[in-house]
Amino acid sequence: MDERRKTEEALRQSEKLQALGQLTGGIAHDFNNLLQVVHSGVELLRRGKEGPVERRAMFLDSMAQAVERAKELTGQLLTFSRRQAPKPQVFNLNERLLGMARLLDRTLGPKITVRTELAADLWLM
């Protein structure tokens, strides 16, 4: 019976490690996406091929939003690691989706169209 308990405990530990690996992979993916936004904006601004002032402002806004999201993600990770109760944050899903659509439009280029269908009566999340 003791051997069975040890085997079950080893299985549980293995499952925990697998879940932790999936979590860290997802976090790394999220951070990579955010860093890619900042990196792309910096490179375009550095090359000087960004066009008019409005376009430069658009890149800077996207970069600032990515940095803010990375800051929020870091805060969530710290809360999780300290096992603190999370502090829910209210946000407008339509605004987040429009921001992502703008980012995709710039990233994918003119050959691909991103279409969003937003609901006017969404609750704040």
CYANA upper distance limits for C-alpha pairs under 8 A (distance plus 0.5 A):
  1 MET  CA      5 ARG  CA      6.98
  2 ASP  CA      6 LYS  CA      6.85
  3 GLU  CA      7 THR  CA      6.72
  4 ARG  CA      8 GLU  CA      6.65
  5 ARG  CA      9 GLU  CA      6.57
  6 LYS  CA     10 ALA  CA      6.62
  7 THR  CA     11 LEU  CA      6.70
  8 GLU  CA     12 ARG  CA      6.74
  9 GLU  CA     13 GLN  CA      6.68
 10 ALA  CA     14 SER  CA      6.62
 11 LEU  CA     15 GLU  CA      6.69
 12 ARG  CA     16 LYS  CA      6.67
 13 GLN  CA     17 LEU  CA      6.70
 14 SER  CA     18 GLN  CA      6.69
 15 GLU  CA     19 ALA  CA      6.69
 16 LYS  CA     20 LEU  CA      6.61
 17 LEU  CA     21 GLY  CA      6.56
 18 GLN  CA     22 GLN  CA      6.81
 19 ALA  CA     23 LEU  CA      6.67
 20 LEU  CA     24 THR  CA      6.64
 21 GLY  CA     25 GLY  CA      6.56
 22 GLN  CA     26 GLY  CA      6.70
 23 LEU  CA     27 ILE  CA      6.74
 24 THR  CA     28 ALA  CA      6.52
 25 GLY  CA     29 HIS  CA      6.64
 26 GLY  CA     30 ASP  CA      6.73
 27 ILE  CA     31 PHE  CA      6.69
 28 ALA  CA     32 ASN  CA      6.51
 29 HIS  CA     33 ASN  CA      6.79
 30 ASP  CA     34 LEU  CA      6.90
 31 PHE  CA     35 LEU  CA      6.54
 31 PHE  CA     70 ALA  CA      7.14
 32 ASN  CA     36 GLN  CA      6.49
 33 ASN  CA     37 VAL  CA      7.04
 34 LEU  CA     38 VAL  CA      7.16
 34 LEU  CA     66 ALA  CA      5.65
 34 LEU  CA     67 VAL  CA      7.58
 34 LEU  CA     69 ARG  CA      8.03
 34 LEU  CA     70 ALA  CA      7.11
 35 LEU  CA     39 HIS  CA      6.46
 35 LEU  CA     66 ALA  CA      7.87
 35 LEU  CA     67 VAL  CA      8.49
 36 GLN  CA     40 SER  CA      6.39
 37 VAL  CA     41 GLY  CA      6.70
 37 VAL  CA     62 SER  CA      7.60
 37 VAL  CA     63 MET  CA      6.57
 37 VAL  CA     66 ALA  CA      7.09
 38 VAL  CA     42 VAL  CA      6.65
 38 VAL  CA     62 SER  CA      8.13
 38 VAL  CA     63 MET  CA      5.26
 38 VAL  CA     64 ALA  CA      8.46
 38 VAL  CA     66 ALA  CA      7.27
 38 VAL  CA     67 VAL  CA      8.07
 39 HIS  CA     43 GLU  CA      6.65
 40 SER  CA     44 LEU  CA      6.67
 41 GLY  CA     45 LEU  CA      6.60
 41 GLY  CA     59 PHE  CA      5.98
 41 GLY  CA     60 LEU  CA      7.49
 41 GLY  CA     62 SER  CA      8.34
 41 GLY  CA     63 MET  CA      6.99
 42 VAL  CA     46 ARG  CA      6.40
 43 GLU  CA     47 ARG  CA      6.67
 44 LEU  CA     48 GLY  CA      7.03
 44 LEU  CA     49 LYS  CA      6.80
 44 LEU  CA     50 GLU  CA      6.32
 45 LEU  CA     49 LYS  CA      7.36
 45 LEU  CA     50 GLU  CA      6.31
 45 LEU  CA     56 ARG  CA      7.53
 50 GLU  CA     55 ARG  CA      6.88
 50 GLU  CA     56 ARG  CA      6.51
 51 GLY  CA     55 ARG  CA      6.56
 51 GLY  CA     56 ARG  CA      7.46
 52 PRO  CA     56 ARG  CA      7.09
 53 VAL  CA     57 ALA  CA      6.63
 54 GLU  CA     58 MET  CA      6.68
 55 ARG  CA     59 PHE  CA      6.90
 56 ARG  CA     60 LEU  CA      6.73
 57 ALA  CA     61 ASP  CA      6.54
 58 MET  CA     62 SER  CA      6.75
 59 PHE  CA     63 MET  CA      6.67
 60 LEU  CA     64 ALA  CA      6.59
 61 ASP  CA     65 GLN  CA      6.65
 62 SER  CA     66 ALA  CA      6.70
 62 SER  CA     99 GLY  CA      8.40
 62 SER  CA    103 LEU  CA      7.79
 63 MET  CA     67 VAL  CA      6.75
 64 ALA  CA     68 GLU  CA      6.68
 65 GLN  CA     69 ARG  CA      6.67
 66 ALA  CA     70 ALA  CA      6.66
 67 VAL  CA     71 LYS  CA      6.66
 68 GLU  CA     72 GLU  CA      6.76
 69 ARG  CA     73 LEU  CA      6.62
 70 ALA  CA     74 THR  CA      6.60
 71 LYS  CA     75 GLY  CA      6.74
 72 GLU  CA     76 GLN  CA      6.71
 73 LEU  CA     77 LEU  CA      6.69
 74 THR  CA     78 LEU  CA      6.68
 75 GLY  CA     79 THR  CA      6.63
 76 GLN  CA     80 PHE  CA      6.60
 76 GLN  CA     86 PRO  CA      7.91
 77 LEU  CA     81 SER  CA      6.55
 78 LEU  CA     82 ARG  CA      6.64
 79 THR  CA     83 ARG  CA      6.45
 79 THR  CA     84 GLN  CA      5.70
 79 THR  CA     85 ALA  CA      7.67
 79 THR  CA     86 PRO  CA      6.99
 80 PHE  CA     84 GLN  CA      6.84
 80 PHE  CA     86 PRO  CA      8.24
 89 GLN  CA    125 MET  CA      8.09
 90 VAL  CA    124 LEU  CA      6.56
 90 VAL  CA    125 MET  CA      5.67
 91 PHE  CA    124 LEU  CA      6.16
 91 PHE  CA    125 MET  CA      5.77
 92 ASN  CA     96 ARG  CA      7.05
 92 ASN  CA    123 TRP  CA      8.33
 92 ASN  CA    124 LEU  CA      5.75
 92 ASN  CA    125 MET  CA      6.84
 93 LEU  CA     97 LEU  CA      6.61
 93 LEU  CA    122 LEU  CA      8.25
 93 LEU  CA    124 LEU  CA      7.48
 93 LEU  CA    125 MET  CA      7.21
 94 ASN  CA     98 LEU  CA      6.58
 94 ASN  CA    118 LEU  CA      6.67
 94 ASN  CA    119 ALA  CA      8.06
 94 ASN  CA    122 LEU  CA      8.40
 95 GLU  CA     99 GLY  CA      6.64
 96 ARG  CA    100 MET  CA      6.78
 97 LEU  CA    101 ALA  CA      6.59
 97 LEU  CA    116 THR  CA      8.37
 98 LEU  CA    102 ARG  CA      6.68
 98 LEU  CA    116 THR  CA      8.05
 99 GLY  CA    103 LEU  CA      6.80
100 MET  CA    104 LEU  CA      6.64
101 ALA  CA    105 ASP  CA      6.58
101 ALA  CA    114 VAL  CA      6.90
101 ALA  CA    115 ARG  CA      8.20
101 ALA  CA    116 THR  CA      7.79
102 ARG  CA    106 ARG  CA      6.85
103 LEU  CA    107 THR  CA      6.60
104 LEU  CA    108 LEU  CA      6.23
104 LEU  CA    114 VAL  CA      7.66
105 ASP  CA    109 GLY  CA      6.50
105 ASP  CA    110 PRO  CA      7.94
105 ASP  CA    112 ILE  CA      8.08
105 ASP  CA    113 THR  CA      7.36
105 ASP  CA    114 VAL  CA      6.84
108 LEU  CA    112 ILE  CA      6.69
